[in-house]
Amino acid sequence: MSDILNEAYGVVQCKECPWYKSCIMPMRFTAEDLKRQFESQSTLLGQSAQIDGATQNMLSGMAMAAQNSLLEGCPVLIDRLRNSPALAAQLKKLMQNWGKEEKQE
């Protein structure tokens, strides 16, 4: 009986989630976003908000690298992946084998 309730709770939890049917998407931020954040933090700490060319290049590189490695995810999906190692492993295997079926045909 508790399995049915848990499953029903999961369905309701997803339907009420603002991420419904779009559980995963890449984070969207740019070097300008990082620069604004850096400047606002510097201002709060009472430091100069001047950013030189080297720092700007570093921020651009960080933004580009982060775009390729970070993502936002639905909190319900993330919770399910954390609580179910088998589900996480299954998803990982699916992603690692993505497109291999097409090459074999």
C-alpha positions in Angstrom: 0.0 0.0 0.0 2.8 2.4 0.8 4.3 1.8 -2.7 1.1 3.0 -4.3 1.0 6.1 -2.1 4.7 6.9 -2.8 4.1 6.6 -6.5 1.0 8.8 -6.3 2.9 11.3 -4.3 5.6 11.4 -6.9 3.2 12.0 -9.7 1.4 14.8 -7.8 4.7 16.3 -6.8 5.8 16.5 -10.5 2.5 17.9 -11.7 2.7 20.7 -9.2 6.4 21.4 -9.9 7.1 24.6 -12.0 9.6 22.6 -13.9 6.9 20.1 -15.1 8.0 18.4 -18.4 11.2 20.4 -18.5 13.2 18.7 -15.8 16.7 19.6 -17.0 18.1 22.5 -18.9 21.6 24.1 -19.1 22.3 27.0 -16.9 22.3 30.2 -18.8 24.8 32.9 -17.7 27.4 34.9 -19.4 30.7 36.5 -18.6 28.8 39.7 -18.1 26.6 38.0 -15.5 29.8 36.9 -13.7 31.3 40.4 -14.0 28.2 42.0 -12.5 28.3 39.5 -9.6 32.0 40.1 -9.0 31.4 43.9 -9.0 28.4 43.6 -6.6 30.4 41.4 -4.2 33.4 43.8 -4.4 31.1 46.8 -3.6 29.6 45.0 -0.6 33.1 44.2 0.7 34.2 47.8 0.2 36.8 46.9 -2.4 37.3 48.5 -5.8 35.1 47.1 -8.5 37.7 47.7 -11.2 38.2 44.6 -13.4 41.3 44.4 -15.6 41.7 42.6 -18.9 43.2 39.4 -17.4 40.3 39.1 -14.9 37.8 39.7 -17.7 39.4 37.0 -19.7 39.4 34.6 -16.7 35.7 35.4 -16.1 34.9 34.7 -19.8 36.7 31.4 -19.7 34.9 30.4 -16.5 31.5 31.3 -18.0 32.3 29.2 -21.1 33.5 26.2 -19.1 30.6 26.4 -16.7 28.1 26.5 -19.6 29.5 23.1 -20.7 29.5 21.4 -17.3 26.6 22.8 -15.2 22.9 22.5 -15.4 19.8 23.5 -13.6 17.5 20.7 -12.6 14.1 20.2 -11.2 14.4 19.7 -7.5 12.1 16.7 -7.6 14.3 15.0 -10.2 17.5 15.8 -8.3 15.9 14.4 -5.1 14.9 11.3 -6.9 18.4 10.8 -8.4 20.0 11.3 -5.0 17.6 8.9 -3.3 17.8 6.2 -6.0 21.4 5.2 -7.0 19.9 2.6 -9.4 17.9 5.3 -11.2 21.0 7.6 -11.4 23.1 4.7 -12.8 20.5 3.8 -15.3 20.3 7.5 -16.5 24.1 7.7 -16.6 24.3 4.5 -18.7 21.7 5.8 -21.1 23.6 9.0 -21.6 26.9 7.2 -22.1 25.4 5.0 -24.8 23.6 7.9 -26.5 23.8 7.5 -30.2 25.7 4.2 -30.2 22.6 2.3 -31.2 22.4 4.4 -34.4 26.0 3.7 -35.3 25.6 -0.1 -34.9 22.7 -0.2 -37.5 
